[in-house]
C-alpha cells in the first residue's frame, strides 16, 4: 500500500512540477482536494455503519455550503439566469454523485471504492478537451498514468489481501485444509 501511495505522490509531483516555470500555487488545489476526499471517504465509511445516507448527504452539503459561502464573499457576482440554471444543474448532478459515493462507501471499504474515482480523471480530461480545448501535456499524461496505475495496484493488493484473509478464516473453520 505504501508503495502505491508513494508512486501516486510521484505522479502528482510530475503533474504539479514544483520548482518549474509551469508551477503555480493553484496546482496544489487538486492535492488538497485529494486529501479532503480521502478524509471524506474514510469518515463516511466509519460513520456509514450507524448513520442514514440522507443524514450524511445533508451534513456534507451543509458543510460545503458554509465553507464555500465564506470563500465566495470577496468575489461574489450576481449570476444571470443562464449561470443560475447551470449551477442548479451542476448542483443536482453533484448531489446524485455524492449520494452514490456515500452509498458505495457504506457498502465497501474506501480502498475498494477509491480506484473508481480515477474514471473522474478520464472524464475531466475528456470534458476539458471537448469544451475548453484544454489538452494535457506529456508530463501531465505521464503523471496521471502513474497515479492511475498506483491506484489500480493498491486496489489489486487490497483485493488479494482480502481473499487471503478469507482463505485463512476458512482454513480455521475447516480442519485438514
BADOZA-287864 format. One record per residue (C-alpha): x, y, z; residue in one letter. Coordinates in pm, whole numbers. Layout:
BEGIN
<node east="X" north="Y" up="Z" residu="a"/>
...
% end
This chain:
BEGIN
<node east="0" north="0" up="0" residu="x"/>
<node east="281" north="241" up="90" residu="x"/>
<node east="446" north="171" up="-246" residu="x"/>
<node east="123" north="260" up="-428" residu="x"/>
<node east="73" north="579" up="-227" residu="x"/>
<node east="437" north="676" up="-288" residu="x"/>
<node east="401" north="615" up="-661" residu="x"/>
<node east="83" north="825" up="-671" residu="x"/>
<node east="267" north="1106" up="-494" residu="x"/>
<node east="543" north="1087" up="-755" residu="x"/>
<node east="276" north="1107" up="-1026" residu="x"/>
<node east="125" north="1413" up="-858" residu="x"/>
<node east="466" north="1579" up="-836" residu="x"/>
<node east="523" north="1514" up="-1207" residu="x"/>
<node east="193" north="1688" up="-1283" residu="x"/>
<node east="248" north="1976" up="-1039" residu="x"/>
<node east="617" north="2024" up="-1133" residu="x"/>
<node east="727" north="2219" up="-826" residu="x"/>
<node east="1025" north="2444" up="-896" residu="x"/>
<node east="948" north="2478" up="-1266" residu="x"/>
<node east="810" north="2778" up="-1452" residu="x"/>
<node east="486" north="2581" up="-1506" residu="x"/>
<node east="421" north="2551" up="-1130" residu="x"/>
<node east="176" north="2782" up="-958" residu="x"/>
<node east="25" north="2761" up="-610" residu="x"/>
<node east="-306" north="2681" up="-781" residu="x"/>
<node east="-156" north="2344" up="-875" residu="x"/>
<node east="-171" north="2249" up="-507" residu="x"/>
<node east="-552" north="2273" up="-501" residu="x"/>
<node east="-608" north="1926" up="-654" residu="x"/>
<node east="-365" north="1783" up="-398" residu="x"/>
<node east="-562" north="1947" up="-117" residu="x"/>
<node east="-882" north="1818" up="-279" residu="x"/>
<node east="-740" north="1464" up="-281" residu="x"/>
<node east="-657" north="1490" up="89" residu="x"/>
<node east="-1009" north="1617" up="160" residu="x"/>
<node east="-1163" north="1337" up="-49" residu="x"/>
<node east="-958" north="1072" up="133" residu="x"/>
<node east="-1072" north="1215" up="467" residu="x"/>
<node east="-1432" north="1218" up="344" residu="x"/>
<node east="-1409" north="856" up="224" residu="x"/>
<node east="-1265" north="721" up="548" residu="x"/>
<node east="-1503" north="925" up="766" residu="x"/>
<node east="-1805" north="827" up="557" residu="x"/>
<node east="-1707" north="461" up="575" residu="x"/>
<node east="-1669" north="486" up="954" residu="x"/>
<node east="-1994" north="676" up="1013" residu="x"/>
<node east="-2186" north="485" up="746" residu="x"/>
<node east="-2227" north="186" up="974" residu="x"/>
<node east="-2460" north="380" up="1204" residu="x"/>
<node east="-2582" north="680" up="1002" residu="x"/>
<node east="-2859" north="714" up="747" residu="x"/>
<node east="-2736" north="805" up="398" residu="x"/>
<node east="-2961" north="1113" up="392" residu="x"/>
<node east="-2808" north="1241" up="716" residu="x"/>
<node east="-2461" north="1204" up="572" residu="x"/>
<node east="-2564" north="1375" up="248" residu="x"/>
<node east="-2727" north="1661" up="442" residu="x"/>
<node east="-2423" north="1731" up="659" residu="x"/>
<node east="-2185" north="1704" up="365" residu="x"/>
<node east="-2394" north="1957" up="170" residu="x"/>
<node east="-2431" north="2184" up="474" residu="x"/>
<node east="-2057" north="2189" up="543" residu="x"/>
<node east="-1985" north="2255" up="176" residu="x"/>
<node east="-2238" north="2538" up="164" residu="x"/>
<node east="-2099" north="2705" up="477" residu="x"/>
<node east="-1733" north="2678" up="372" residu="x"/>
<node east="-1796" north="2789" up="14" residu="x"/>
<node east="-2023" north="3075" up="125" residu="x"/>
<node east="-1735" north="3218" up="328" residu="x"/>
<node east="-1491" north="3177" up="39" residu="x"/>
<node east="-1719" north="3335" up="-224" residu="x"/>
<node east="-1797" north="3657" up="-33" residu="x"/>
<node east="-1498" north="3859" up="-162" residu="x"/>
<node east="-1562" north="3769" up="-526" residu="x"/>
<node east="-1942" north="3745" up="-535" residu="x"/>
<node east="-2111" north="3841" up="-860" residu="x"/>
<node east="-2486" north="3803" up="-902" residu="x"/>
<node east="-2540" north="3518" up="-1150" residu="x"/>
<node east="-2756" north="3571" up="-1456" residu="x"/>
<node east="-3034" north="3325" up="-1547" residu="x"/>
<node east="-2806" north="3107" up="-1761" residu="x"/>
<node east="-2538" north="3082" up="-1492" residu="x"/>
<node east="-2803" north="3009" up="-1229" residu="x"/>
<node east="-2953" north="2730" up="-1442" residu="x"/>
<node east="-2607" north="2581" up="-1499" residu="x"/>
<node east="-2529" north="2598" up="-1126" residu="x"/>
<node east="-2858" north="2427" up="-1042" residu="x"/>
<node east="-2777" north="2153" up="-1294" residu="x"/>
<node east="-2428" north="2111" up="-1151" residu="x"/>
<node east="-2576" north="2100" up="-801" residu="x"/>
<node east="-2828" north="1830" up="-897" residu="x"/>
<node east="-2571" north="1614" up="-1074" residu="x"/>
<node east="-2324" north="1663" up="-787" residu="x"/>
<node east="-2587" north="1567" up="-528" residu="x"/>
<node east="-2661" north="1246" up="-718" residu="x"/>
<node east="-2290" north="1170" up="-744" residu="x"/>
<node east="-2239" north="1243" up="-374" residu="x"/>
<node east="-2535" north="1022" up="-281" residu="x"/>
<node east="-2394" north="735" up="-487" residu="x"/>
<node east="-2043" north="782" up="-345" residu="x"/>
<node east="-2175" north="779" up="12" residu="x"/>
<node east="-2375" north="464" up="-63" residu="x"/>
<node east="-2072" north="294" up="-217" residu="x"/>
<node east="-1860" north="385" up="87" residu="x"/>
<node east="-2127" north="245" up="318" residu="x"/>
<node east="-2121" north="-86" up="131" residu="x"/>
<node east="-1748" north="-130" up="62" residu="x"/>
<node east="-1409" north="-36" up="202" residu="x"/>
<node east="-1278" north="304" up="98" residu="x"/>
<node east="-974" north="136" up="-58" residu="x"/>
<node east="-1206" north="-67" up="-284" residu="x"/>
<node east="-1416" north="234" up="-387" residu="x"/>
<node east="-1138" north="491" up="-435" residu="x"/>
<node east="-991" north="349" up="-758" residu="x"/>
<node east="-1322" north="406" up="-934" residu="x"/>
<node east="-1270" north="779" up="-882" residu="x"/>
<node east="-997" north="756" up="-1146" residu="x"/>
<node east="-1276" north="738" up="-1401" residu="x"/>
<node east="-1331" north="1100" up="-1300" residu="x"/>
<node east="-982" north="1183" up="-1425" residu="x"/>
<node east="-1071" north="1041" up="-1763" residu="x"/>
<node east="-1397" north="1235" up="-1783" residu="x"/>
<node east="-1235" north="1558" up="-1660" residu="x"/>
<node east="-973" north="1522" up="-1933" residu="x"/>
<node east="-1236" north="1444" up="-2194" residu="x"/>
<node east="-1461" north="1737" up="-2092" residu="x"/>
<node east="-1158" north="1967" up="-2083" residu="x"/>
<node east="-1068" north="1869" up="-2438" residu="x"/>
<node east="-1425" north="1891" up="-2569" residu="x"/>
<node east="-1547" north="2208" up="-2401" residu="x"/>
<node east="-1236" north="2410" up="-2322" residu="x"/>
<node east="-987" north="2299" up="-2588" residu="x"/>
<node east="-754" north="2207" up="-2298" residu="x"/>
<node east="-527" north="1919" up="-2390" residu="x"/>
<node east="-297" north="1769" up="-2127" residu="x"/>
<node east="75" north="1792" up="-2200" residu="x"/>
<node east="318" north="1500" up="-2184" residu="x"/>
<node east="420" north="1529" up="-1816" residu="x"/>
<node east="54" north="1558" up="-1714" residu="x"/>
<node east="-30" north="1240" up="-1908" residu="x"/>
<node east="268" north="1055" up="-1755" residu="x"/>
<node east="184" north="1174" up="-1403" residu="x"/>
<node east="-183" north="1084" up="-1450" residu="x"/>
<node east="-90" north="738" up="-1579" residu="x"/>
<node east="134" north="682" up="-1275" residu="x"/>
<node east="-146" north="790" up="-1038" residu="x"/>
<node east="-399" north="561" up="-1207" residu="x"/>
<node east="-153" north="269" up="-1213" residu="x"/>
<node east="-74" north="323" up="-844" residu="x"/>
<node east="-446" north="325" up="-759" residu="x"/>
<node east="-504" north="5" up="-954" residu="x"/>
<node east="-203" north="-154" up="-783" residu="x"/>
<node east="-334" north="-65" up="-436" residu="x"/>
<node east="-683" north="-186" up="-531" residu="x"/>
<node east="-543" north="-515" up="-661" residu="x"/>
<node east="-337" north="-563" up="-343" residu="x"/>
<node east="-640" north="-492" up="-123" residu="x"/>
<node east="-849" north="-750" up="-309" residu="x"/>
<node east="-568" north="-1007" up="-294" residu="x"/>
<node east="-515" north="-947" up="79" residu="x"/>
<node east="-890" north="-973" up="146" residu="x"/>
<node east="-905" north="-1305" up="-40" residu="x"/>
<node east="-605" north="-1436" up="153" residu="x"/>
<node east="-774" north="-1339" up="479" residu="x"/>
<node east="-1091" north="-1523" up="370" residu="x"/>
<node east="-889" north="-1836" up="292" residu="x"/>
<node east="-724" north="-1821" up="635" residu="x"/>
<node east="-1065" north="-1791" up="803" residu="x"/>
<node east="-1193" north="-2089" up="604" residu="x"/>
<node east="-884" north="-2292" up="696" residu="x"/>
<node east="-950" north="-2216" up="1062" residu="x"/>
<node east="-1310" north="-2332" up="1027" residu="x"/>
<node east="-1227" north="-2648" up="832" residu="x"/>
<node east="-957" north="-2863" up="992" residu="x"/>
<node east="-745" north="-3056" up="748" residu="x"/>
<node east="-717" north="-2784" up="480" residu="x"/>
% end
